[in-house]
Amino acid sequence: MKEIEGGICAVKGVSANGIKAGKLGLTVILAEGPAAGVFTKNKVTAAPVTLSKGVIDTHHRLSGLIVNSGNANAFTGDDGFLDAMEMASVLAQNLGLEADTVAVASTGVIGRRLDVSLITEHLPEVLNGLGSSPECSREAAKAMMTTDRVIKEVAIEMDCGIRIGAIAKGSGMIEPNMGTMLCFAYTDAKVPADVLDAALRIAVDKTFNMVVVDGDTSTNDMVLLTSTCKSGVKPCMDCLDDFEEGLIYVFTELAKKMAKDGEGATKLIEARVVGAKTHEDAKFAAKAIVRSPLVKSAIFGKDPNWGRVVAAAGYSGAELEQELLSLSFSGGGEVVELVNSGEISSSSDLKLLKKIMANEEIVITLDLNLGEEQATAWGCDLTYDYVRINAEYTT
């Protein structure tokens, strides 16, 4: 397996484009084939989520996708659902697609009516630029961005020749229960929708569901996976595990990009919890660490207050015994052991910890010493800019 250039357009059978004008953006992706999706569990569900989930649940395939940024089309009632339907319909009419195989996604401000006329006005420009070049993938990803600072895309080619590519957006309102932010993934593997669905749910649970920026779950989260089947390669049963691992790799890279690009973030935090009695315990502890405002603030200020980490693990709901805990921090090629089997380590060095915390990427490793299970979560520091960005989001 190797990373390749091209994002989603590295996958055979995918064409895309997008335009961005200020806070407003429009993305179109064309790819025909079996599809699966996971969606937000927020009970205030945006109209595009309801529509797209219905398309996936009914047809288990997609022919195209239309995405707008700047307006979430959430908490907009029946009018919002009609607007989402119109987005699907106008794309289908322009390209000769069946409207009930077109997915719709939106991101932006909640509670404001979507101006569909702006979408129909700019759609011809997007469609005229549709293509399968690396630039087209980047433009599609860029047009989805809201408070994102960087484009998020990854593509790989597996040893068997299968390719997987994905683009994503998201830097705030992130701690998902199912999907997370917006992510659209494509593969040219010849696999049916049920196989895509199984692989997608496993991959999302291990990656996007382990990202915490601020603990909020969006109304619009969705992850869609479509197979164009264009490679002609049908993974055998033994190779399906490889396909799943490939998808996990792509999503892991995107999850880390998203955490690193958290609103106002200056540091990426990776929390590795090992030695747990159950996988759920490992997940609870890892996510509690990267969710903790006190941990996040300490890392922003390079304050070597490591006690906040064990405190977060302690209230996480994970089974643990403080007499068994071991804790270390690493970054920039250096490691400091802080706790060894419940005792403050003789090699504990707060000056070295402060130096490690100055790195852009910091790894926290907590060993519960109770079992063999482990989990990794990703997050970011909590900065002054997070408050500024969200205090001024609509103004």
C-alpha positions as a Python dict, from the first residue, in 0.01 Angstrom:
ca = {
    (1, 'M'): (0, 0, 0),
    (2, 'K'): (128, 346, -90),
    (3, 'E'): (-3, 701, -85),
    (4, 'I'): (-62, 856, -427),
    (5, 'E'): (-157, 1196, -562),
    (6, 'G'): (-501, 1291, -684),
    (7, 'G'): (-740, 1265, -391),
    (8, 'I'): (-1077, 1126, -497),
    (9, 'C'): (-986, 1178, -863),
    (10, 'A'): (-711, 917, -828),
    (11, 'V'): (-995, 662, -829),
    (12, 'K'): (-1109, 543, -1170),
    (13, 'G'): (-1458, 661, -1255),
    (14, 'V'): (-1461, 971, -1034),
    (15, 'S'): (-1489, 1327, -1162),
    (16, 'A'): (-1528, 1635, -946),
    (17, 'N'): (-1506, 2010, -919),
    (18, 'G'): (-1592, 2293, -686),
    (19, 'I'): (-1597, 2670, -656),
    (20, 'K'): (-1555, 2888, -348),
    (21, 'A'): (-1675, 3248, -318),
    (22, 'G'): (-1619, 3388, 30),
    (23, 'K'): (-1808, 3176, 282),
    (24, 'L'): (-2016, 3011, 11),
    (25, 'G'): (-1902, 2705, -183),
    (26, 'L'): (-2042, 2444, -419),
    (27, 'T'): (-1899, 2098, -490),
    (28, 'V'): (-2012, 1830, -736),
    (29, 'I'): (-1877, 1474, -748),
    (30, 'L'): (-1983, 1219, -1008),
    (31, 'A'): (-1927, 847, -949),
    (32, 'E'): (-2168, 567, -1029),
    (33, 'G'): (-2186, 253, -819),
    (34, 'P'): (-2283, 78, -496),
    (35, 'A'): (-2263, 300, -191),
    (36, 'A'): (-2289, 308, 188),
    (37, 'G'): (-2309, 582, 445),
    (38, 'V'): (-2301, 668, 813),
    (39, 'F'): (-2474, 975, 949),
    (40, 'T'): (-2500, 1199, 1253),
    (41, 'K'): (-2691, 1077, 1557),
    (42, 'N'): (-2786, 1431, 1653),
    (43, 'K'): (-3165, 1432, 1689),
    (44, 'V'): (-3170, 1772, 1521),
    (45, 'T'): (-3094, 1629, 1180),
    (46, 'A'): (-3028, 1848, 877),
    (47, 'A'): (-3245, 1804, 569),
    (48, 'P'): (-2957, 1686, 347),
    (49, 'V'): (-2876, 1410, 597),
    (50, 'T'): (-3237, 1288, 595),
    (51, 'L'): (-3245, 1293, 215),
    (52, 'S'): (-2908, 1124, 163),
    (53, 'K'): (-2975, 857, 424),
    (54, 'G'): (-3298, 779, 244),
    (55, 'V'): (-3115, 744, -87),
    (56, 'I'): (-2858, 506, 63),
    (57, 'D'): (-3113, 300, 258),
    (58, 'T'): (-3342, 265, -44),
    (59, 'H'): (-3108, 219, -338),
    (60, 'H'): (-2768, 130, -184),
    (61, 'R'): (-2600, 315, -468),
    (62, 'L'): (-2515, 666, -582),
    (63, 'S'): (-2463, 837, -915),
    (64, 'G'): (-2361, 1178, -790),
    (65, 'L'): (-2325, 1416, -499),
    (66, 'I'): (-2385, 1789, -460),
    (67, 'V'): (-2248, 1980, -159),
    (68, 'N'): (-2288, 2340, -49),
    (69, 'S'): (-2096, 2524, 222),
    (70, 'G'): (-2197, 2837, 411),
    (71, 'N'): (-2546, 2718, 503),
    (72, 'A'): (-2621, 2393, 688),
    (73, 'N'): (-2986, 2373, 578),
    (74, 'A'): (-3055, 2244, 929),
    (75, 'F'): (-3354, 2323, 1152),
    (76, 'T'): (-3532, 2452, 840),
    (77, 'G'): (-3838, 2224, 847),
    (78, 'D'): (-4027, 2107, 539),
    (79, 'D'): (-3892, 2397, 333),
    (80, 'G'): (-3539, 2278, 402),
    (81, 'F'): (-3617, 1927, 284),
    (82, 'L'): (-3772, 2064, -35),
    (83, 'D'): (-3458, 2273, -89),
    (84, 'A'): (-3240, 1964, -50),
    (85, 'M'): (-3460, 1780, -299),
    (86, 'E'): (-3425, 2070, -541),
    (87, 'M'): (-3046, 2052, -513),
    (88, 'A'): (-3056, 1683, -608),
    (89, 'S'): (-3306, 1745, -884),
    (90, 'V'): (-3116, 2029, -1050),
    (91, 'L'): (-2796, 1824, -1059),
    (92, 'A'): (-2984, 1524, -1199),
    (93, 'Q'): (-3151, 1734, -1469),
    (94, 'N'): (-2824, 1889, -1580),
    (95, 'L'): (-2641, 1557, -1607),
    (96, 'G'): (-2916, 1311, -1700),
    (97, 'L'): (-2904, 1130, -1367),
    (98, 'E'): (-3185, 980, -1163),
    (99, 'A'): (-3258, 1227, -884),
    (100, 'D'): (-3318, 951, -632),
    (101, 'T'): (-2957, 833, -669),
    (102, 'V'): (-2808, 1178, -596),
    (103, 'A'): (-2686, 1252, -244),
    (104, 'V'): (-2689, 1602, -95),
    (105, 'A'): (-2471, 1749, 180),
    (106, 'S'): (-2456, 2092, 340),
    (107, 'T'): (-2237, 2263, 599),
    (108, 'G'): (-2247, 2604, 761),
    (109, 'V'): (-2483, 2807, 975),
    (110, 'I'): (-2781, 2630, 1134),
    (111, 'G'): (-3135, 2771, 1123),
    (112, 'R'): (-3121, 2980, 807),
    (113, 'R'): (-3314, 2909, 488),
    (114, 'L'): (-3095, 2796, 201),
    (115, 'D'): (-3091, 3019, -107),
    (116, 'V'): (-3112, 2752, -375),
    (117, 'S'): (-3102, 3017, -649),
    (118, 'L'): (-2736, 3080, -563),
    (119, 'I'): (-2667, 2711, -615),
    (120, 'T'): (-2847, 2690, -947),
    (121, 'E'): (-2674, 3010, -1058),
    (122, 'H'): (-2323, 2874, -995),
    (123, 'L'): (-2386, 2509, -1088),
    (124, 'P'): (-2307, 2553, -1461),
    (125, 'E'): (-1964, 2692, -1371),
    (126, 'V'): (-1893, 2390, -1152),
    (127, 'L'): (-2015, 2145, -1414),
    (128, 'N'): (-1808, 2308, -1688),
    (129, 'G'): (-1497, 2240, -1484),
    (130, 'L'): (-1570, 1877, -1398),
    (131, 'G'): (-1267, 1657, -1444),
    (132, 'S'): (-1049, 1384, -1301),
    (133, 'S'): (-728, 1576, -1238),
    (134, 'P'): (-568, 1625, -897),
    (135, 'E'): (-667, 1991, -922),
    (136, 'C'): (-1034, 1894, -957),
    (137, 'S'): (-1018, 1692, -635),
    (138, 'R'): (-855, 1982, -453),
    (139, 'E'): (-1114, 2230, -580),
    (140, 'A'): (-1394, 1998, -468),
    (141, 'A'): (-1240, 1971, -121),
    (142, 'K'): (-1170, 2344, -99),
    (143, 'A'): (-1528, 2439, -184),
    (144, 'M'): (-1659, 2239, 115),
    (145, 'M'): (-1444, 2426, 368),
    (146, 'T'): (-1594, 2655, 633),
    (147, 'T'): (-1355, 2735, 918),
    (148, 'D'): (-1104, 2482, 783),
    (149, 'R'): (-759, 2622, 717),
    (150, 'V'): (-626, 2339, 501),
    (151, 'I'): (-759, 2108, 231),
    (152, 'K'): (-807, 1751, 352),
    (153, 'E'): (-761, 1471, 100),
    (154, 'V'): (-585, 1134, 90),
    (155, 'A'): (-549, 863, -175),
    (156, 'I'): (-380, 523, -170),
    (157, 'E'): (-310, 240, -409),
    (158, 'M'): (-309, -107, -258),
    (159, 'D'): (-76, -386, -365),
    (160, 'C'): (-359, -553, -561),
    (161, 'G'): (-413, -234, -764),
    (162, 'I'): (-728, -115, -587),
    (163, 'R'): (-740, 255, -513),
    (164, 'I'): (-916, 440, -231),
    (165, 'G'): (-944, 818, -218),
    (166, 'A'): (-1131, 1058, 8),
    (167, 'I'): (-1184, 1426, 79),
    (168, 'A'): (-1316, 1573, 403),
    (169, 'K'): (-1397, 1897, 577),
    (170, 'G'): (-1421, 1970, 945),
    (171, 'S'): (-1239, 2165, 1213),
    (172, 'G'): (-1504, 2249, 1469),
    (173, 'M'): (-1828, 2110, 1618),
    (174, 'I'): (-1655, 1776, 1622),
    (175, 'E'): (-1708, 1483, 1846),
    (176, 'P'): (-1920, 1242, 1644),
    (177, 'N'): (-2138, 957, 1755),
    (178, 'M'): (-2151, 794, 1412),
    (179, 'G'): (-2009, 985, 1122),
    (180, 'T'): (-1817, 1307, 1156),
    (181, 'M'): (-1802, 1635, 965),
    (182, 'L'): (-1834, 1566, 591),
    (183, 'C'): (-1626, 1296, 423),
    (184, 'F'): (-1670, 1148, 78),
    (185, 'A'): (-1469, 839, -6),
    (186, 'Y'): (-1438, 643, -329),
    (187, 'T'): (-1285, 315, -438),
    (188, 'D'): (-1259, 132, -769),
    (189, 'A'): (-1276, -209, -600),
    (190, 'K'): (-1550, -435, -732),
    (191, 'V'): (-1749, -482, -412),
    (192, 'P'): (-2122, -476, -331),
    (193, 'A'): (-2293, -225, -105),
    (194, 'D'): (-2315, -459, 195),
    (195, 'V'): (-1938, -510, 194),
    (196, 'L'): (-1886, -134, 168),
    (197, 'D'): (-2124, -80, 457),
    (198, 'A'): (-1949, -328, 686),
    (199, 'A'): (-1602, -189, 608),
    (200, 'L'): (-1721, 170, 640),
    (201, 'R'): (-1872, 123, 985),
    (202, 'I'): (-1560, -48, 1119),
    (203, 'A'): (-1330, 216, 969),
    (204, 'V'): (-1538, 509, 1095),
    (205, 'D'): (-1554, 365, 1446),
    (206, 'K'): (-1175, 333, 1464),
    (207, 'T'): (-1095, 671, 1314),
    (208, 'F'): (-1350, 951, 1280),
    (209, 'N'): (-1535, 842, 1592),
    (210, 'M'): (-1209, 884, 1784),
    (211, 'V'): (-1163, 1254, 1700),
    (212, 'V'): (-1253, 1526, 1949),
    (213, 'V'): (-1211, 1895, 1876),
    (214, 'D'): (-1471, 2045, 2106),
    (215, 'G'): (-1719, 1776, 2209),
    (216, 'D'): (-2007, 1902, 1991),
    (217, 'T'): (-2186, 1677, 1741),
    (218, 'S'): (-2295, 1848, 1421),
    (219, 'T'): (-2644, 1826, 1273),
    (220, 'N'): (-2493, 1754, 932),
    (221, 'D'): (-2228, 1484, 981),
    (222, 'M'): (-2203, 1221, 712),
    (223, 'V'): (-1949, 986, 559),
    (224, 'L'): (-2029, 832, 222),
    (225, 'L'): (-1836, 553, 49),
    (226, 'T'): (-1898, 473, -317),
    (227, 'S'): (-1740, 205, -536),
    (228, 'T'): (-1708, 269, -909),
    (229, 'C'): (-1601, -97, -963),
    (230, 'K'): (-1377, 36, -1243),
    (231, 'S'): (-1061, -150, -1141),
    (232, 'G'): (-1225, -483, -1217),
    (233, 'V'): (-1054, -621, -905),
    (234, 'K'): (-1292, -813, -683),
    (235, 'P'): (-1124, -867, -346),
    (236, 'C'): (-1133, -1228, -228),
    (237, 'M'): (-1241, -1302, 128),
    (238, 'D'): (-880, -1292, 247),
    (239, 'C'): (-828, -958, 71),
    (240, 'L'): (-1132, -791, 227),
    (241, 'D'): (-933, -742, 545),
    (242, 'D'): (-671, -561, 339),
    (243, 'F'): (-942, -341, 186),
    (244, 'E'): (-1070, -259, 532),
    (245, 'E'): (-718, -175, 650),
    (246, 'G'): (-673, 49, 347),
    (247, 'L'): (-991, 235, 430),
    (248, 'I'): (-883, 268, 793),
    (249, 'Y'): (-549, 412, 679),
    (250, 'V'): (-720, 674, 461),
    (251, 'F'): (-964, 772, 735),
    (252, 'T'): (-690, 781, 1000),
    (253, 'E'): (-490, 1030, 794),
    (254, 'L'): (-800, 1244, 745),
    (255, 'A'): (-889, 1220, 1115),
    (256, 'K'): (-544, 1346, 1210),
    (257, 'K'): (-565, 1627, 956),
    (258, 'M'): (-901, 1727, 1101),
    (259, 'A'): (-778, 1723, 1462),
    (260, 'K'): (-466, 1919, 1369),
    (261, 'D'): (-685, 2172, 1189),
    (262, 'G'): (-923, 2212, 1484),
    (263, 'E'): (-1055, 2565, 1518),
    (264, 'G'): (-774, 2778, 1657),
    (265, 'A'): (-554, 2473, 1712),
    (266, 'T'): (-176, 2490, 1731),
    (267, 'K'): (-106, 2129, 1831),
    (268, 'L'): (-220, 1778, 1744),
    (269, 'I'): (-275, 1553, 2045),
    (270, 'E'): (-269, 1175, 2005),
    (271, 'A'): (-385, 977, 2309),
    (272, 'R'): (-292, 610, 2306),
    (273, 'V'): (-450, 397, 2576),
    (274, 'V'): (-311, 45, 2606),
    (275, 'G'): (-346, -239, 2853),
    (276, 'A'): (-722, -197, 2888),
    (277, 'K'): (-950, -479, 2997),
    (278, 'T'): (-1194, -405, 2710),
    (279, 'H'): (-1180, -209, 2387),
    (280, 'E'): (-1462, 14, 2514),
    (281, 'D'): (-1256, 99, 2822),
    (282, 'A'): (-963, 198, 2601),
    (283, 'K'): (-1191, 417, 2387),
    (284, 'F'): (-1351, 585, 2688),
    (285, 'A'): (-1017, 676, 2841),
    (286, 'A'): (-854, 790, 2516),
    (287, 'K'): (-1144, 1016, 2421),
    (288, 'A'): (-1173, 1158, 2772),
    (289, 'I'): (-809, 1268, 2756),
    (290, 'V'): (-839, 1453, 2425),
    (291, 'R'): (-1183, 1592, 2522),
    (292, 'S'): (-1072, 1741, 2856),
    (293, 'P'): (-1063, 2123, 2841),
    (294, 'L'): (-801, 2116, 3116),
    (295, 'V'): (-571, 1879, 2927),
    (296, 'K'): (-622, 2075, 2605),
    (297, 'S'): (-552, 2407, 2779),
    (298, 'A'): (-241, 2274, 2953),
    (299, 'I'): (-99, 2155, 2623),
    (300, 'F'): (-169, 2492, 2461),
    (301, 'G'): (18, 2666, 2742),
    (302, 'K'): (297, 2405, 2756),
    (303, 'D'): (207, 2364, 3124),
    (304, 'P'): (352, 2029, 3248),
    (305, 'N'): (40, 1956, 3452),
    (306, 'W'): (21, 1585, 3364),
    (307, 'G'): (-213, 1507, 3655),
    (308, 'R'): (-499, 1630, 3438),
    (309, 'V'): (-447, 1329, 3211),
    (310, 'V'): (-490, 1069, 3484),
    (311, 'A'): (-784, 1265, 3622),
    (312, 'A'): (-957, 1252, 3282),
    (313, 'A'): (-895, 879, 3254),
    (314, 'G'): (-1034, 837, 3604),
    (315, 'Y'): (-1372, 993, 3523),
    (316, 'S'): (-1394, 845, 3172),
    (317, 'G'): (-1596, 542, 3277),
    (318, 'A'): (-1312, 305, 3193),
    (319, 'E'): (-1222, 42, 3449),
    (320, 'L'): (-882, 122, 3598),
    (321, 'E'): (-675, 98, 3914),
    (322, 'Q'): (-459, 399, 3990),
    (323, 'E'): (-194, 174, 4147),
    (324, 'L'): (-134, 17, 3804),
    (325, 'L'): (-130, 323, 3576),
    (326, 'S'): (175, 415, 3369),
    (327, 'L'): (196, 744, 3178),
    (328, 'S'): (438, 896, 2930),
    (329, 'F'): (450, 1188, 2687),
    (330, 'S'): (648, 1193, 2363),
    (331, 'G'): (714, 1434, 2079),
    (332, 'G'): (997, 1565, 1868),
    (333, 'G'): (1184, 1238, 1908),
    (334, 'E'): (1192, 1260, 2289),
    (335, 'V'): (1002, 1063, 2555),
    (336, 'V'): (946, 1130, 2922),
    (337, 'E'): (807, 868, 3161),
    (338, 'L'): (595, 1031, 3428),
    (339, 'V'): (424, 744, 3607),
    (340, 'N'): (532, 381, 3633),
    (341, 'S'): (280, 133, 3775),
    (342, 'G'): (111, 391, 3994),
    (343, 'E'): (432, 555, 4119),
    (344, 'I'): (571, 887, 4000),
    (345, 'S'): (873, 783, 3797),
    (346, 'S'): (1221, 858, 3920),
    (347, 'S'): (1298, 970, 3565),
    (348, 'S'): (1009, 1218, 3561),
    (349, 'D'): (1143, 1547, 3426),
    (350, 'L'): (897, 1837, 3410),
    (351, 'K'): (1142, 2051, 3211),
    (352, 'L'): (1164, 1779, 2949),
    (353, 'L'): (782, 1746, 2953),
    (354, 'K'): (748, 2119, 2893),
    (355, 'K'): (990, 2091, 2601),
    (356, 'I'): (793, 1800, 2453),
    (357, 'M'): (470, 1996, 2489),
    (358, 'A'): (618, 2270, 2269),
    (359, 'N'): (605, 2035, 1969),
    (360, 'E'): (326, 2058, 1711),
    (361, 'E'): (242, 1689, 1759),
    (362, 'I'): (228, 1532, 2106),
    (363, 'V'): (162, 1169, 2194),
    (364, 'I'): (20, 1077, 2534),
    (365, 'T'): (50, 707, 2621),
    (366, 'L'): (-147, 571, 2915),
    (367, 'D'): (-107, 206, 3012),
    (368, 'L'): (-389, 75, 3232),
    (369, 'N'): (-206, -256, 3287),
    (370, 'L'): (-531, -450, 3312),
    (371, 'G'): (-552, -633, 2978),
    (372, 'E'): (-460, -643, 2612),
    (373, 'E'): (-703, -395, 2451),
    (374, 'Q'): (-603, -56, 2316),
    (375, 'A'): (-742, 249, 2133),
    (376, 'T'): (-614, 578, 1994),
    (377, 'A'): (-793, 913, 1990),
    (378, 'W'): (-696, 1243, 1831),
    (379, 'G'): (-762, 1597, 1940),
    (380, 'C'): (-610, 1942, 1959),
    (381, 'D'): (-525, 2209, 2210),
    (382, 'L'): (-778, 2467, 2327),
    (383, 'T'): (-669, 2818, 2236),
    (384, 'Y'): (-788, 3176, 2258),
    (385, 'D'): (-862, 3162, 1887),
    (386, 'Y'): (-1119, 2883, 1934),
    (387, 'V'): (-1330, 3124, 2139),
    (388, 'R'): (-1276, 3410, 1893),
    (389, 'I'): (-1370, 3200, 1589),
    (390, 'N'): (-1689, 3072, 1745),
    (391, 'A'): (-1781, 3404, 1903),
    (392, 'E'): (-1769, 3564, 1558),
    (393, 'Y'): (-1894, 3273, 1346),
    (394, 'T'): (-2191, 3455, 1189),
    (395, 'T'): (-2073, 3813, 1235),
}
